[in-house]
Amino acid sequence: MRADQLLRELRQDLRDGGLTGSFLVRDLRTGQELGIDPDTELPVASLVKVPLAVATLDRIRRGELDGARQLEVPPGGATRPGPIGITRFRHPARVALEDLIYLSTSLSDNAAANALFGLTPPAAVDAVLRGIGVKGITVRHALDELTDTPAEQLRADATHLAHSLAIAAGTGGHGHQLPQLDVTRTNAGTARAFVDLLQALWTPSAVHPDVAARIRSLMADNVVRQRLAPDFSSDSATWASKTGTLLNLRHEVGVVQHADAAVFAVAALTESQVAAAAQPGAEALMAQVARELRDHLRHG
C-alpha cells in the first residue's frame, strides 16, 4: 500500500473512532519517518515529565543537585481513580531526589513532579530543551495546574460533563476556555518535537550519555502499559515510553527496539470527541494507528 493511501485510511479510522491526532514514527537508523499532522501543537499533560527528568538529572550530573538529598513532599490527597504514588498519599513523605525522578517518570506521580519543579522551575526546563536543540516543546508551569480542572470539581459520576466541556470549549487553533487545554497558556508540544527529544535520548546528541541512559531506563520501567505497549511489546521487541492524560487528551511517546536492531521513535498525541473518561477503544485505536505507521516504515 502506498503511504498516501495508508494515511487516508488511518485518518478515516481516527475519525470513525472519535479521535483527532498528531502522530509521527521515525526510523532512528535511517531518519525515514511517516506521520499524521505531526506539527499540530497540543497540550502535553504528563509528557512534560520527560524533559523535567532530563533537566534534573543533568543538574545532578553537574553537581548542582545531590541525588541523595531527602525532600519532604506534601501529600497529594487525590481521591479519584487514576493518580498513583505520593499523589494519593495522605501524609508528608521524605523521598530522595533521584527516587522522585523515578516516581515522576515511571509512575507519572504529579506530587513527585511538582517537588522536582520546585528545584528546577519550568523556565529552566524549557531552557534545557533549547540547549539540546529540541524545538517545539514549551514548558510553562508545574503539574499542580493540571489537577485544577472541572473533573476535580464534579462528582465522580459526573465526569462526563467535564469531558463535554473540554470537547466543546476549544477553538480551531487549539485555544481553549480551560487554561490547561490552551496551547498558548499551558505546557505544549508536537509529535515531531517529542520524536526529536526521543532521538536525542536514544542516539548520540547534546544530552550527556549518562543522563540519556538513565532516562531510557526510567521510560522502560513505565508502569502505564494499556495504551501503546500492547502493540509494541513482544518477546522480540522492547517498548520504553511515557504517557500523558488530561480530560479528553490521551498521549504516549516512546521507542520500540527490535531484536534485529531496528529502532523506531513513536509519538501519538490525541484528542477524543467522545465525552467519557474510560475509553479503552480509543487507546486501542491509538496503538493501531501508531503500529501501522511503524509497520509501513519497517516493511514498506
KOLTI-627174 format. One record per residue (C-alpha): y, z, x; residue number from 1. Coordinates in steps of 0.02 Angstrom, whole numbers, plus 32768, in hexadecimal, padded with zeros to 4 digits. Example, Ala and Ser with C-alpha at 12.3 -4.5 7.8 and 13.67 -1.06 7.14 Angstrom:
<rec><y>7F1F</y><z>8186</z><x>8267</x><n>1</n></rec>
<rec><y>7FCB</y><z>8165</z><x>82AC</x><n>2</n></rec>
//
This chain:
<rec><y>8000</y><z>8000</z><x>8000</x><n>1</n></rec>
<rec><y>80AE</y><z>7FD6</z><x>8040</x><n>2</n></rec>
<rec><y>8124</y><z>8066</z><x>8061</x><n>3</n></rec>
<rec><y>81A2</y><z>802D</z><x>7FDE</x><n>4</n></rec>
<rec><y>811C</y><z>8025</z><x>7F58</x><n>5</n></rec>
<rec><y>80DB</y><z>80D1</z><x>7F88</x><n>6</n></rec>
<rec><y>8189</y><z>811C</z><x>7F7E</x><n>7</n></rec>
<rec><y>81A6</y><z>80D2</z><x>7ED1</x><n>8</n></rec>
<rec><y>8103</y><z>811C</z><x>7E93</x><n>9</n></rec>
<rec><y>8126</y><z>81C6</z><x>7EDF</x><n>10</n></rec>
<rec><y>81D5</y><z>81CC</z><x>7E94</x><n>11</n></rec>
<rec><y>8188</y><z>81A7</z><x>7DEB</x><n>12</n></rec>
<rec><y>8106</y><z>8230</z><x>7E05</x><n>13</n></rec>
<rec><y>8191</y><z>82AB</z><x>7E2A</x><n>14</n></rec>
<rec><y>81F3</y><z>8278</z><x>7D90</x><n>15</n></rec>
<rec><y>8158</y><z>8285</z><x>7D23</x><n>16</n></rec>
<rec><y>813B</y><z>8335</z><x>7D68</x><n>17</n></rec>
<rec><y>81EE</y><z>836E</z><x>7D45</x><n>18</n></rec>
<rec><y>8220</y><z>8372</z><x>7DFD</x><n>19</n></rec>
<rec><y>82A6</y><z>8326</z><x>7E67</x><n>20</n></rec>
<rec><y>8292</y><z>8338</z><x>7F20</x><n>21</n></rec>
<rec><y>82BF</y><z>8315</z><x>7FD3</x><n>22</n></rec>
<rec><y>8228</y><z>82F1</z><x>8040</x><n>23</n></rec>
<rec><y>8210</y><z>82BB</z><x>80F3</x><n>24</n></rec>
<rec><y>8175</y><z>82AC</z><x>815F</x><n>25</n></rec>
<rec><y>8185</y><z>8280</z><x>8218</x><n>26</n></rec>
<rec><y>80FF</y><z>8257</z><x>8298</x><n>27</n></rec>
<rec><y>8135</y><z>82C6</z><x>8329</x><n>28</n></rec>
<rec><y>80D9</y><z>8258</z><x>83A6</x><n>29</n></rec>
<rec><y>8125</y><z>81B0</z><x>8375</x><n>30</n></rec>
<rec><y>81C3</y><z>81DE</z><x>8316</x><n>31</n></rec>
<rec><y>818F</y><z>8175</z><x>8280</x><n>32</n></rec>
<rec><y>81C1</y><z>81C3</z><x>81DB</x><n>33</n></rec>
<rec><y>81BA</y><z>81A8</z><x>8120</x><n>34</n></rec>
<rec><y>821A</y><z>8205</z><x>809B</x><n>35</n></rec>
<rec><y>8268</y><z>8210</z><x>7FEF</x><n>36</n></rec>
<rec><y>8323</y><z>8234</z><x>7FEF</x><n>37</n></rec>
<rec><y>8314</y><z>8295</z><x>8093</x><n>38</n></rec>
<rec><y>83D0</y><z>82AA</z><x>80A7</x><n>39</n></rec>
<rec><y>83EE</y><z>82FD</z><x>7FFF</x><n>40</n></rec>
<rec><y>843D</y><z>83A8</z><x>801D</x><n>41</n></rec>
<rec><y>83F1</y><z>843A</z><x>7FBE</x><n>42</n></rec>
<rec><y>83FC</y><z>84F8</z><x>7FC2</x><n>43</n></rec>
<rec><y>8376</y><z>852F</z><x>803D</x><n>44</n></rec>
<rec><y>834D</y><z>85E0</z><x>7FFE</x><n>45</n></rec>
<rec><y>82D3</y><z>8636</z><x>8077</x><n>46</n></rec>
<rec><y>82C3</y><z>859F</z><x>80E9</x><n>47</n></rec>
<rec><y>835D</y><z>85EA</z><x>8140</x><n>48</n></rec>
<rec><y>82E8</y><z>866D</z><x>818A</x><n>49</n></rec>
<rec><y>82A9</y><z>85EE</z><x>820A</x><n>50</n></rec>
<rec><y>8352</y><z>85D3</z><x>8260</x><n>51</n></rec>
<rec><y>8370</y><z>868F</z><x>824D</x><n>52</n></rec>
<rec><y>82D0</y><z>86AF</z><x>82B0</x><n>53</n></rec>
<rec><y>8301</y><z>862E</z><x>8333</x><n>54</n></rec>
<rec><y>83AB</y><z>8680</z><x>834E</x><n>55</n></rec>
<rec><y>8365</y><z>8731</z><x>8353</x><n>56</n></rec>
<rec><y>82D7</y><z>870A</z><x>83C9</x><n>57</n></rec>
<rec><y>834C</y><z>86AE</z><x>843F</x><n>58</n></rec>
<rec><y>83BF</y><z>8745</z><x>8444</x><n>59</n></rec>
<rec><y>8328</y><z>87B2</z><x>8470</x><n>60</n></rec>
<rec><y>82F7</y><z>8737</z><x>84F8</x><n>61</n></rec>
<rec><y>83A5</y><z>873E</z><x>8542</x><n>62</n></rec>
<rec><y>83A7</y><z>87FC</z><x>8540</x><n>63</n></rec>
<rec><y>842E</y><z>880C</z><x>84BB</x><n>64</n></rec>
<rec><y>83B5</y><z>8864</z><x>8446</x><n>65</n></rec>
<rec><y>8320</y><z>88D6</z><x>8466</x><n>66</n></rec>
<rec><y>8288</y><z>889B</z><x>8405</x><n>67</n></rec>
<rec><y>8240</y><z>894C</z><x>8406</x><n>68</n></rec>
<rec><y>82DD</y><z>8999</z><x>83BC</x><n>69</n></rec>
<rec><y>82B8</y><z>89FA</z><x>831C</x><n>70</n></rec>
<rec><y>8328</y><z>89D2</z><x>8289</x><n>71</n></rec>
<rec><y>8333</y><z>8A35</z><x>81E8</x><n>72</n></rec>
<rec><y>8326</y><z>89B9</z><x>815A</x><n>73</n></rec>
<rec><y>8359</y><z>89ED</z><x>80AA</x><n>74</n></rec>
<rec><y>82D9</y><z>89D0</z><x>8020</x><n>75</n></rec>
<rec><y>82E6</y><z>892F</z><x>7FBF</x><n>76</n></rec>
<rec><y>82B1</y><z>8983</z><x>7F1E</x><n>77</n></rec>
<rec><y>8272</y><z>88DF</z><x>7ED3</x><n>78</n></rec>
<rec><y>820F</y><z>88FA</z><x>7E33</x><n>79</n></rec>
<rec><y>81F2</y><z>8848</z><x>7DF8</x><n>80</n></rec>
<rec><y>8159</y><z>87E3</z><x>7E2E</x><n>81</n></rec>
<rec><y>8171</y><z>877B</z><x>7ECA</x><n>82</n></rec>
<rec><y>81C8</y><z>87D8</z><x>7F58</x><n>83</n></rec>
<rec><y>815B</y><z>882E</z><x>7FDA</x><n>84</n></rec>
<rec><y>8172</y><z>889E</z><x>8071</x><n>85</n></rec>
<rec><y>8204</y><z>8916</z><x>8084</x><n>86</n></rec>
<rec><y>8258</y><z>88BA</z><x>7FF5</x><n>87</n></rec>
<rec><y>81E1</y><z>891B</z><x>7F82</x><n>88</n></rec>
<rec><y>81F0</y><z>89C2</z><x>7FDE</x><n>89</n></rec>
<rec><y>823A</y><z>8A59</z><x>7F84</x><n>90</n></rec>
<rec><y>8269</y><z>8AB9</z><x>8022</x><n>91</n></rec>
<rec><y>82BD</y><z>8A8D</z><x>80C8</x><n>92</n></rec>
<rec><y>824C</y><z>8A4F</z><x>8153</x><n>93</n></rec>
<rec><y>825F</y><z>8A4E</z><x>8210</x><n>94</n></rec>
<rec><y>8221</y><z>89AA</z><x>8258</x><n>95</n></rec>
<rec><y>822C</y><z>895B</z><x>8305</x><n>96</n></rec>
<rec><y>829C</y><z>88C1</z><x>8311</x><n>97</n></rec>
<rec><y>820E</y><z>884C</z><x>8343</x><n>98</n></rec>
<rec><y>81A7</y><z>8889</z><x>82AF</x><n>99</n></rec>
<rec><y>8239</y><z>8866</z><x>823B</x><n>100</n></rec>
<rec><y>8235</y><z>87B2</z><x>8279</x><n>101</n></rec>
<rec><y>817E</y><z>87AA</z><x>8249</x><n>102</n></rec>
<rec><y>819F</y><z>87F4</z><x>819D</x><n>103</n></rec>
<rec><y>8231</y><z>877E</z><x>817F</x><n>104</n></rec>
<rec><y>81DB</y><z>86DF</z><x>81B9</x><n>105</n></rec>
<rec><y>8122</y><z>86F5</z><x>818F</x><n>106</n></rec>
<rec><y>8134</y><z>875E</z><x>80F1</x><n>107</n></rec>
<rec><y>81E1</y><z>871D</z><x>80BD</x><n>108</n></rec>
<rec><y>821E</y><z>87D1</z><x>80AA</x><n>109</n></rec>
<rec><y>82D5</y><z>87CC</z><x>8074</x><n>110</n></rec>
<rec><y>82F8</y><z>8880</z><x>80A6</x><n>111</n></rec>
<rec><y>82BB</y><z>885C</z><x>8157</x><n>112</n></rec>
<rec><y>8323</y><z>87BD</z><x>815E</x><n>113</n></rec>
<rec><y>83BF</y><z>8819</z><x>8126</x><n>114</n></rec>
<rec><y>83A4</y><z>8899</z><x>81B2</x><n>115</n></rec>
<rec><y>8399</y><z>8808</z><x>822F</x><n>116</n></rec>
<rec><y>8437</y><z>87B9</z><x>81E9</x><n>117</n></rec>
<rec><y>848C</y><z>8861</z><x>8206</x><n>118</n></rec>
<rec><y>8470</y><z>8846</z><x>82C0</x><n>119</n></rec>
<rec><y>8488</y><z>878A</z><x>82C7</x><n>120</n></rec>
<rec><y>8503</y><z>8757</z><x>823D</x><n>121</n></rec>
<rec><y>84F5</y><z>86B1</z><x>81E0</x><n>122</n></rec>
<rec><y>857F</y><z>8660</z><x>8247</x><n>123</n></rec>
<rec><y>8521</y><z>8689</z><x>82E8</x><n>124</n></rec>
<rec><y>847F</y><z>8640</z><x>82A1</x><n>125</n></rec>
<rec><y>84DF</y><z>85A4</z><x>826E</x><n>126</n></rec>
<rec><y>8524</y><z>8595</z><x>831F</x><n>127</n></rec>
<rec><y>8475</y><z>859F</z><x>8368</x><n>128</n></rec>
<rec><y>8440</y><z>850A</z><x>82FD</x><n>129</n></rec>
<rec><y>84D3</y><z>84A6</z><x>833F</x><n>130</n></rec>
<rec><y>84A9</y><z>84DC</z><x>83EF</x><n>131</n></rec>
<rec><y>83F9</y><z>8496</z><x>83E6</x><n>132</n></rec>
<rec><y>8438</y><z>83F4</z><x>8399</x><n>133</n></rec>
<rec><y>83FC</y><z>840D</z><x>82E6</x><n>134</n></rec>
<rec><y>8479</y><z>83CC</z><x>8267</x><n>135</n></rec>
<rec><y>846D</y><z>83D1</z><x>81AB</x><n>136</n></rec>
<rec><y>8445</y><z>848A</z><x>8191</x><n>137</n></rec>
<rec><y>84D5</y><z>84FF</z><x>8167</x><n>138</n></rec>
<rec><y>84BF</y><z>85BD</z><x>816D</x><n>139</n></rec>
<rec><y>8545</y><z>8619</z><x>810A</x><n>140</n></rec>
<rec><y>84FE</y><z>86BF</z><x>80CF</x><n>141</n></rec>
<rec><y>846F</y><z>873B</z><x>80DB</x><n>142</n></rec>
<rec><y>83E1</y><z>874D</z><x>805E</x><n>143</n></rec>
<rec><y>842B</y><z>87D6</z><x>7FEF</x><n>144</n></rec>
<rec><y>848F</y><z>8753</z><x>7F8F</x><n>145</n></rec>
<rec><y>83ED</y><z>86FD</z><x>7F5B</x><n>146</n></rec>
<rec><y>83B5</y><z>8797</z><x>7EFB</x><n>147</n></rec>
<rec><y>8450</y><z>8799</z><x>7E8D</x><n>148</n></rec>
<rec><y>8422</y><z>8710</z><x>7E12</x><n>149</n></rec>
<rec><y>840A</y><z>8710</z><x>7D55</x><n>150</n></rec>
<rec><y>834F</y><z>8723</z><x>7D71</x><n>151</n></rec>
<rec><y>836E</y><z>87D4</z><x>7DB0</x><n>152</n></rec>
<rec><y>83E0</y><z>87FF</z><x>7D1E</x><n>153</n></rec>
<rec><y>836A</y><z>87C9</z><x>7C94</x><n>154</n></rec>
<rec><y>82CA</y><z>8818</z><x>7C54</x><n>155</n></rec>
<rec><y>822C</y><z>87D7</z><x>7CA4</x><n>156</n></rec>
<rec><y>81FC</y><z>877F</z><x>7C02</x><n>157</n></rec>
<rec><y>82A2</y><z>8722</z><x>7C00</x><n>158</n></rec>
<rec><y>8298</y><z>86D5</z><x>7CAD</x><n>159</n></rec>
<rec><y>828E</y><z>8628</z><x>7C60</x><n>160</n></rec>
<rec><y>8344</y><z>863D</z><x>7C29</x><n>161</n></rec>
<rec><y>837B</y><z>8650</z><x>7CDE</x><n>162</n></rec>
<rec><y>831C</y><z>85B1</z><x>7D09</x><n>163</n></rec>
<rec><y>836E</y><z>8557</z><x>7C78</x><n>164</n></rec>
<rec><y>8419</y><z>8589</z><x>7CBC</x><n>165</n></rec>
<rec><y>83E9</y><z>8552</z><x>7D6C</x><n>166</n></rec>
<rec><y>83B5</y><z>84A8</z><x>7D28</x><n>167</n></rec>
<rec><y>8449</y><z>848D</z><x>7CB3</x><n>168</n></rec>
<rec><y>84DB</y><z>84D3</z><x>7D18</x><n>169</n></rec>
<rec><y>84D5</y><z>845C</z><x>7DAB</x><n>170</n></rec>
<rec><y>853B</y><z>83C2</z><x>7DD3</x><n>171</n></rec>
<rec><y>8508</y><z>8317</z><x>7E13</x><n>172</n></rec>
<rec><y>8545</y><z>8344</z><x>7EC1</x><n>173</n></rec>
<rec><y>84E0</y><z>83E6</z><x>7EC9</x><n>174</n></rec>
<rec><y>8572</y><z>8455</z><x>7E9F</x><n>175</n></rec>
<rec><y>8541</y><z>84E1</z><x>7E29</x><n>176</n></rec>
<rec><y>8587</y><z>856D</z><x>7DBE</x><n>177</n></rec>
<rec><y>850E</y><z>85E3</z><x>7E17</x><n>178</n></rec>
<rec><y>854D</y><z>85F9</z><x>7ECA</x><n>179</n></rec>
<rec><y>849B</y><z>8609</z><x>7F0C</x><n>180</n></rec>
<rec><y>8479</y><z>8557</z><x>7ED2</x><n>181</n></rec>
<rec><y>851F</y><z>8508</z><x>7F07</x><n>182</n></rec>
<rec><y>850A</y><z>84AC</z><x>7FAC</x><n>183</n></rec>
<rec><y>85C1</y><z>84C6</z><x>7FD6</x><n>184</n></rec>
<rec><y>85AF</y><z>8583</z><x>7FCD</x><n>185</n></rec>
<rec><y>84FB</y><z>85AF</z><x>7FF8</x><n>186</n></rec>
<rec><y>8484</y><z>8592</z><x>808A</x><n>187</n></rec>
<rec><y>845E</y><z>84D8</z><x>807D</x><n>188</n></rec>
<rec><y>83FE</y><z>8451</z><x>80D7</x><n>189</n></rec>
<rec><y>839C</y><z>83B0</z><x>80CB</x><n>190</n></rec>
<rec><y>82E7</y><z>837F</z><x>80E4</x><n>191</n></rec>
<rec><y>831C</y><z>8319</z><x>817C</x><n>192</n></rec>
<rec><y>8375</y><z>83AD</z><x>81CB</x><n>193</n></rec>
<rec><y>82DE</y><z>841D</z><x>81B7</x><n>194</n></rec>
<rec><y>826B</y><z>8399</z><x>8201</x><n>195</n></rec>
<rec><y>82E5</y><z>838F</z><x>8294</x><n>196</n></rec>
<rec><y>82D7</y><z>844C</z><x>82A6</x><n>197</n></rec>
<rec><y>8219</y><z>8445</z><x>829F</x><n>198</n></rec>
<rec><y>8219</y><z>83BC</z><x>8323</x><n>199</n></rec>
<rec><y>8285</y><z>842B</z><x>8392</x><n>200</n></rec>
<rec><y>8205</y><z>84B7</z><x>837E</x><n>201</n></rec>
<rec><y>8168</y><z>844E</z><x>8399</x><n>202</n></rec>
<rec><y>81A3</y><z>83D9</z><x>8424</x><n>203</n></rec>
<rec><y>820C</y><z>83F7</z><x>84C2</x><n>204</n></rec>
<rec><y>82C1</y><z>8416</z><x>8490</x><n>205</n></rec>
<rec><y>8357</y><z>8487</z><x>84AC</x><n>206</n></rec>
<rec><y>82F4</y><z>8515</z><x>845C</x><n>207</n></rec>
<rec><y>82AB</y><z>8583</z><x>84E5</x><n>208</n></rec>
<rec><y>81ED</y><z>8568</z><x>84EF</x><n>209</n></rec>
<rec><y>81C8</y><z>8622</z><x>84D5</x><n>210</n></rec>
<rec><y>8233</y><z>8628</z><x>8439</x><n>211</n></rec>
<rec><y>81E6</y><z>8588</z><x>83F4</x><n>212</n></rec>
<rec><y>8135</y><z>85C8</z><x>8414</x><n>213</n></rec>
<rec><y>8158</y><z>866B</z><x>83B7</x><n>214</n></rec>
<rec><y>81A3</y><z>860F</z><x>8322</x><n>215</n></rec>
<rec><y>810A</y><z>859D</z><x>831A</x><n>216</n></rec>
<rec><y>809A</y><z>8637</z><x>8318</x><n>217</n></rec>
<rec><y>8101</y><z>868C</z><x>828F</x><n>218</n></rec>
<rec><y>80FC</y><z>85F0</z><x>8222</x><n>219</n></rec>
<rec><y>8041</y><z>85DF</z><x>823D</x><n>220</n></rec>
<rec><y>8031</y><z>8691</z><x>81F8</x><n>221</n></rec>
<rec><y>8091</y><z>8666</z><x>8158</x><n>222</n></rec>
<rec><y>803D</y><z>86C6</z><x>80CA</x><n>223</n></rec>
<rec><y>807F</y><z>8653</z><x>8040</x><n>224</n></rec>
<rec><y>7FF3</y><z>85D3</z><x>8035</x><n>225</n></rec>
<rec><y>7FF3</y><z>8591</z><x>7F83</x><n>226</n></rec>
<rec><y>8073</y><z>8505</z><x>7F96</x><n>227</n></rec>
<rec><y>8053</y><z>8481</z><x>801E</x><n>228</n></rec>
<rec><y>7FCB</y><z>84DD</z><x>807E</x><n>229</n></rec>
<rec><y>7F3A</y><z>84A7</z><x>800D</x><n>230</n></rec>
<rec><y>7F5E</y><z>83F0</z><x>8036</x><n>231</n></rec>
<rec><y>7F7D</y><z>8406</z><x>80F0</x><n>232</n></rec>
<rec><y>7F04</y><z>848E</z><x>812A</x><n>233</n></rec>
<rec><y>7E50</y><z>8464</z><x>8155</x><n>234</n></rec>
<rec><y>7DCB</y><z>8485</z><x>81D8</x><n>235</n></rec>
<rec><y>7E17</y><z>83F6</z><x>823D</x><n>236</n></rec>
<rec><y>7ED1</y><z>8419</z><x>821F</x><n>237</n></rec>
<rec><y>7F45</y><z>84AE</z><x>822C</x><n>238</n></rec>
<rec><y>7FDF</y><z>84C9</z><x>81C1</x><n>239</n></rec>
<rec><y>8075</y><z>8532</z><x>81F7</x><n>240</n></rec>
<rec><y>8104</y><z>8541</z><x>817D</x><n>241</n></rec>
<rec><y>8190</y><z>859D</z><x>8124</x><n>242</n></rec>
<rec><y>81B1</y><z>859C</z><x>806A</x><n>243</n></rec>
<rec><y>8251</y><z>85B4</z><x>8007</x><n>244</n></rec>
<rec><y>825C</y><z>85E0</z><x>7F4E</x><n>245</n></rec>
<rec><y>82F2</y><z>8602</z><x>7EE0</x><n>246</n></rec>
<rec><y>82F7</y><z>85EA</z><x>7E24</x><n>247</n></rec>
<rec><y>82C8</y><z>8532</z><x>7E0A</x><n>248</n></rec>
<rec><y>82C1</y><z>850B</z><x>7EC4</x><n>249</n></rec>
<rec><y>821A</y><z>84FD</z><x>7F1D</x><n>250</n></rec>
<rec><y>821A</y><z>84CE</z><x>7FD5</x><n>251</n></rec>
<rec><y>81A4</y><z>84CB</z><x>8068</x><n>252</n></rec>
<rec><y>81B7</y><z>848A</z><x>811A</x><n>253</n></rec>
<rec><y>812E</y><z>8489</z><x>819B</x><n>254</n></rec>
<rec><y>80C6</y><z>8430</z><x>821D</x><n>255</n></rec>
<rec><y>8012</y><z>83F4</z><x>820C</x><n>256</n></rec>
<rec><y>7FB0</y><z>83DF</z><x>82AE</x><n>257</n></rec>
<rec><y>7F0E</y><z>837C</z><x>82A7</x><n>258</n></rec>
<rec><y>7E76</y><z>838E</z><x>8316</x><n>259</n></rec>
<rec><y>7E95</y><z>82DE</z><x>835A</x><n>260</n></rec>
<rec><y>7F41</y><z>8319</z><x>839A</x><n>261</n></rec>
<rec><y>7FA6</y><z>82C6</z><x>8310</x><n>262</n></rec>
<rec><y>803B</y><z>8333</z><x>82E0</x><n>263</n></rec>
<rec><y>80AC</y><z>831D</z><x>8248</x><n>264</n></rec>
<rec><y>8147</y><z>837D</z><x>8214</x><n>265</n></rec>
<rec><y>8158</y><z>838B</z><x>8157</x><n>266</n></rec>
<rec><y>81EB</y><z>83C1</z><x>80EB</x><n>267</n></rec>
<rec><y>81E3</y><z>83CC</z><x>802D</x><n>268</n></rec>
<rec><y>827E</y><z>840C</z><x>7FD3</x><n>269</n></rec>
<rec><y>8274</y><z>8403</z><x>7F15</x><n>270</n></rec>
<rec><y>82CF</y><z>842E</z><x>7E74</x><n>271</n></rec>
<rec><y>8270</y><z>8444</z><x>7DD2</x><n>272</n></rec>
<rec><y>82B3</y><z>840D</z><x>7D2A</x><n>273</n></rec>
<rec><y>8237</y><z>847E</z><x>7CD0</x><n>274</n></rec>
<rec><y>8278</y><z>8529</z><x>7C99</x><n>275</n></rec>
<rec><y>81E6</y><z>8594</z><x>7CD3</x><n>276</n></rec>
<rec><y>81CC</y><z>8609</z><x>7D66</x><n>277</n></rec>
<rec><y>8111</y><z>85E8</z><x>7D7D</x><n>278</n></rec>
<rec><y>80F1</y><z>8530</z><x>7D9B</x><n>279</n></rec>
<rec><y>8050</y><z>8516</z><x>7DFD</x><n>280</n></rec>
<rec><y>8050</y><z>845F</z><x>7DC8</x><n>281</n></rec>
<rec><y>80F9</y><z>8444</z><x>7E1D</x><n>282</n></rec>
<rec><y>80B8</y><z>8491</z><x>7EBD</x><n>283</n></rec>
<rec><y>801D</y><z>8424</z><x>7EB8</x><n>284</n></rec>
<rec><y>808A</y><z>838B</z><x>7E9B</x><n>285</n></rec>
<rec><y>80F9</y><z>83B7</z><x>7F30</x><n>286</n></rec>
<rec><y>805F</y><z>83C0</z><x>7F9D</x><n>287</n></rec>
<rec><y>8019</y><z>831D</z><x>7F59</x><n>288</n></rec>
<rec><y>80BA</y><z>82BE</z><x>7F7E</x><n>289</n></rec>
<rec><y>80CA</y><z>8308</z><x>802D</x><n>290</n></rec>
<rec><y>8014</y><z>82E3</z><x>8054</x><n>291</n></rec>
<rec><y>801F</y><z>822E</z><x>801B</x><n>292</n></rec>
<rec><y>80B8</y><z>8214</z><x>8089</x><n>293</n></rec>
<rec><y>8057</y><z>825E</z><x>811B</x><n>294</n></rec>
<rec><y>7FBD</y><z>81F6</z><x>80F3</x><n>295</n></rec>
<rec><y>8024</y><z>8156</z><x>80F3</x><n>296</n></rec>
<rec><y>806A</y><z>817E</z><x>819F</x><n>297</n></rec>
<rec><y>7FC2</y><z>81B4</z><x>81E2</x><n>298</n></rec>
<rec><y>7F56</y><z>8128</z><x>819E</x><n>299</n></rec>
<rec><y>7FD1</y><z>80A0</z><x>816B</x><n>300</n></rec>
//
